[in-house]
Amino acid sequence: MKLGSLASTVTLLLSTAVLTAQSQTGPWQAEQRATKVLYAGPGGSRETAFAEFLGAWFDTVETMSLDALTRQRAAPFDIVIADWTSQFGNDGYAEPATGRVPVTLDDDFTKPVIAMSYVAPRLRPNHKLEWL
């Protein structure tokens, strides 16, 4: 009997949480979900985890290898997430990164990029971030 009562309580709590989340939806969510996201990374479990997470928040999420990232490939997307393996080898990949990111973005690549970790200064090595 206690198990049935616990199951009923959990079901009630989950239903309440879902109804609360649905009541807090608004037009901003449709705009946010319509954002097209491209994750360019190293593949493997890290890419899978990012794709699952992003898929819960955005309707269009695609993944590709960072070394294949080009302006043309990124064109249909609103934002690019650039990621690579850890330079210290602590992320579960067989070999640590060599410190080299497999792609360099030219000046004609103007798509907004979220660069994860040490990828940021290596995507555009001849540029620097300006102080605000």
C-alpha positions in Angstrom: 0.0 0.0 0.0 2.9 2.4 0.8 4.3 1.8 -2.7 1.0 2.7 -4.4 0.8 5.8 -2.3 4.3 6.8 -3.2 3.7 6.2 -6.9 0.5 8.4 -6.7 2.5 11.2 -5.0 5.2 11.1 -7.6 2.7 11.1 -10.4 0.9 14.1 -8.8 4.2 16.0 -8.4 5.3 15.3 -12.0 1.8 16.3 -13.3 2.0 19.5 -11.4 5.5 20.3 -12.7 4.4 19.7 -16.3 1.3 21.9 -15.9 3.4 24.6 -14.3 5.9 24.5 -17.1 3.2 24.6 -19.7 1.5 27.6 -18.0 4.8 29.5 -18.2 5.2 29.2 -22.0 5.1 32.3 -24.1 5.9 33.7 -27.5 9.5 34.0 -26.5 9.8 30.2 -26.4 8.7 29.8 -30.0 11.4 32.3 -31.1 14.0 30.5 -29.0 13.1 27.1 -30.2 13.3 28.3 -33.8 17.0 29.1 -33.4 19.0 26.8 -35.6 22.1 25.4 -33.8 25.1 23.7 -35.3 27.4 21.8 -32.9 30.8 21.3 -34.5 33.0 19.1 -32.3 35.0 15.9 -31.8 32.2 13.4 -32.0 31.8 10.6 -29.5 29.9 10.8 -26.2 30.5 14.5 -25.7 28.8 15.3 -29.0 25.9 12.9 -28.2 25.4 14.6 -24.8 25.4 18.1 -26.3 23.0 17.1 -29.1 20.5 15.6 -26.6 20.7 18.7 -24.3 20.4 21.1 -27.2 17.5 19.1 -28.8 15.4 19.7 -25.6 15.6 23.5 -26.2 15.9 24.0 -29.9 13.9 22.4 -32.8 16.9 22.3 -35.3 20.1 20.9 -34.0 22.8 19.3 -36.2 26.2 18.0 -35.4 29.4 17.7 -37.4 33.1 17.3 -37.0 34.9 20.6 -36.2 37.5 19.9 -38.9 34.7 20.1 -41.6 33.4 23.5 -40.4 33.2 26.1 -43.2 31.2 29.3 -43.9 29.1 27.4 -46.4 28.3 24.5 -44.0 27.3 27.0 -41.2 25.2 29.2 -43.5 21.8 27.6 -42.7 22.3 28.0 -38.9 21.8 30.9 -36.6 24.7 30.0 -34.2 27.6 27.5 -34.1 29.0 25.8 -31.1 32.7 25.0 -31.6 34.1 22.3 -29.3 37.1 20.0 -29.3 38.8 17.5 -27.0 40.6 18.6 -23.8 44.2 19.7 -24.2 44.9 17.7 -21.1 43.2 14.5 -22.1 40.8 14.5 -19.2 37.6 14.1 -21.2 37.5 10.4 -22.0 39.0 10.6 -25.5 41.8 8.2 -26.3 44.4 10.8 -26.8 44.8 14.3 -25.5 44.6 17.1 -28.1 47.9 18.3 -29.5 47.0 21.9 -28.8 45.9 22.3 -32.4 42.3 22.9 -33.3 41.6 21.2 -36.7 40.1 24.3 -38.4 40.9 28.0 -38.6 38.1 30.4 -39.5 38.8 33.1 -42.0 37.6 36.7 -41.9 34.6 35.8 -44.1 33.2 33.5 -41.4 30.8 35.9 -39.6 28.4 33.5 -38.1 28.1 33.8 -34.2 30.3 31.1 -32.6 30.2 29.9 -29.0 33.8 28.5 -28.7 34.2 26.0 -25.9 37.3 26.0 -23.7 40.7 26.4 -25.4 39.1 26.3 -28.9 38.3 30.0 -28.7 41.8 31.5 -29.2 42.7 28.9 -31.8 39.8 29.3 -34.2 41.0 32.7 -35.3 44.6 32.9 -34.2 45.5 36.1 -35.9 42.7 38.0 -34.1 42.2 39.0 -30.5 39.2 40.0 -28.5 39.0 43.7 -27.9 38.4 45.1 -24.5 34.9 46.6 -24.0 
